[in-house]
Amino acid sequence: MTPDKHSRNFWIGNGILAVAMLTLFFMGPLSDALGIWAAVLWMVLAAVGMTLVMSDKRDEPPPPG
C-alpha cells in the first residue's frame, strides 16, 4: 500500500492556513495594531490557503481499501 502523495501546493496551502489560524489566536493585538486590516489579512490568508489546498483536488476519489 503506497501513501497518497500530495502536491507542493497542498502543503503550502496547509502552511498558509496554519498562519491564518494563528492570526485568529492573536486577532486582538493584531486588530489594535492594524485595525480592520487584521480581518482583511485573515480573509486573504484563508482564501489563498483554501485555493491552494483545493487545487490539489483530483477528479475521482481514491478507491476504498
C-alpha positions in Angstrom: 0.0 0.0 0.0 1.6 3.3 -1.1 0.9 6.5 0.7 -1.1 9.1 -1.2 1.2 11.8 -2.5 0.1 15.4 -2.4 1.5 18.2 -4.5 3.6 21.1 -3.2 0.6 23.4 -3.4 -1.3 21.3 -1.0 1.4 21.6 1.7 2.0 25.3 1.0 -1.8 25.8 1.4 -1.8 24.0 4.7 1.0 26.2 5.9 -0.8 29.3 4.9 -4.0 28.0 6.7 -1.9 27.4 9.8 -0.8 31.1 9.6 -4.4 32.1 9.2 -5.3 30.1 12.3 -2.5 31.9 14.2 -3.9 35.3 13.1 -7.2 34.3 14.7 -5.5 33.5 18.0 -3.8 36.9 18.0 -6.7 38.8 16.5 -7.0 41.2 19.5 -3.4 42.5 19.4 -3.5 42.5 15.6 -6.7 44.5 15.4 -5.2 47.0 17.8 -2.2 47.4 15.6 -3.8 47.1 12.1 -7.4 47.9 12.7 -9.8 46.5 10.1 -6.8 45.3 8.1 -6.3 42.5 10.5 -9.6 40.9 9.5 -8.8 41.6 5.8 -5.4 39.9 6.3 -7.1 36.8 7.8 -9.6 36.6 5.0 -6.9 36.8 2.3 -4.8 34.2 4.1 -7.8 31.8 4.4 -8.8 32.3 0.8 -5.3 31.8 -0.6 -4.8 28.7 1.6 -8.0 27.1 0.6 -7.4 27.8 -3.1 -4.0 26.1 -2.9 -5.4 23.1 -0.9 -8.3 22.7 -3.3 -6.0 22.9 -6.4 -4.7 19.5 -5.4 -8.2 18.0 -5.7 -8.4 15.1 -8.1 -11.2 14.3 -10.4 -12.0 10.9 -8.8 -11.7 9.9 -5.2 -9.2 7.1 -4.4 -10.5 3.6 -4.3 -11.6 2.3 -0.9 -9.3 0.0 0.9 
